[in-house]
Amino acid sequence: MNTDKIKAEFNDKAYVDTFGAVRWKSNDRIPFADKLEEFAAVGCEFNMTECLVTRKIEDAAAIKRYVESQKNMSAEQRAEQAYERRAAFGPGETVVNIFTGETFRT
């Protein structure tokens, strides 16, 4: 583990918000748990519990927005997704959207 590199990443690419959660400067999101563990292992100061709880809440909200957006797609957007599924999985495959539960046949 390159301690200096990890500390530099924390100092250059992240910040600690007013609640003690570390967030990426680029997108204001809390890093994944493995990155938080790296930061903690090299002595970066932040509230790990706050990070984990807040990330879970924010992820749930993002999934809820995604599910809603899937319900409100236009016919053109649905056709585009069908094309992408066929391109990714090939014809005749069954694909399940794990967030909405929808099942599609390519």
N, C-alpha and C positions, 0 to 999 in steps of 0.2 A: 504494500500500500504506500503510495507516494503522498505522504502527509502534506508536504508543501503545496503540491498540485491541488489536492482536495481543499485545503484552506484557501488557496487562491481562487478556486472556483466559487466557493462560498462567498468570499469577499467581493469578487468581481461580477458574478452572475446572479446572486441571490440577495435577498434582504430579509430582515425579521420585521414582521408587522407589529402593530400595537398590542396584539394579543399574544405575541411570542412565537407565532408560527413563521417558519421560513417559507419564502415564496420566490419563484424565479422572476427576475426583472423582465424577462422577455414576454411572459404571458400571464403573470400574476397568479400562477397556479402553484400549489404546494407540490414539491417533488414526490416521486414514488418512495415507498418505505425503504428500499435498498439504498437510495441516495441519502435519505435522512440518516440512516444508520452509518453510512460513511462519514457524513458531517459530524455526527455525535462521536464517532470513534476517534476523530482527530481533535476533539475538544471544542468544536464550534458551539456557541451558546445559543440555544433556542428551546422552546417548550415542545418536546416530542409528543406528548399527549395531545396538546392543542393541535398540532399538525395532523395527527392521525384522525382525530375526531372531526376536525374541520374538513379534511380531504374527503372523508366518508360522506359528510353532509353535502359538500359541493358536487361530488360524483353522483349522488342520488338525484340532485336537482338537475344536473346535466342530462342524465338518463331520462328523467321525466320530460324535459324539453325535447329530447330526441324522439321519444315515443309519440309525443304530440305532433311533432313535425312530420312523422311518418304517416299519421292519420290524415294530415292536411296536404299531402302531395298531389300535384296535378297529374293528369294522365301522361303528360310528357315526361315528368320526373319518374313516374313508375316504369315507363318504357325504358328510360335510360338505366334505371337500376336493373331491370330484367336483362338488358344487353350486357351490363357489367357482370352480372352473375353468370350468364352463359360464357362470357369470355374467361372468367376466372375458374369456373368449375367444369365447363364442358356441357354438352347437351345431355339431357336425361337424368341429371342429378337432382336430388332433393336437398334444398338448402333451408336452414332455419335461422331466422333472425332471433338471436338469444335475448334481445331486449324486448321485442314486441310479441314474440311467440309465433309470428307468422311463418308459415311453411310455403316454400316456392318450389316449383319444378322447373328446371332450366331447359 
